[in-house]
């Protein structure tokens, strides 16, 4: 039996239940702080991802320069 159908994105009513659970757990005053922390984490992740991508591209360029000089 295929159990893949059990793993899917939540629909509209599930999102409402998730939001209400978060509201009950953290309260109305803590949610903006929570979202601010999540946003900061996402920005730091994207910055680190861009740095790694730039280092890889620089390494490829340096490697191409070394092979053309030889």
Buried (B, 14 or more C-beta within 10 A) or exposed (E): EEEEEEEEEEEEEEEEEEEEEEEEEEEEEEBEEEEEEEEEEEEEEEEEEEEEEEEEEEEEEEEEEEEEEE
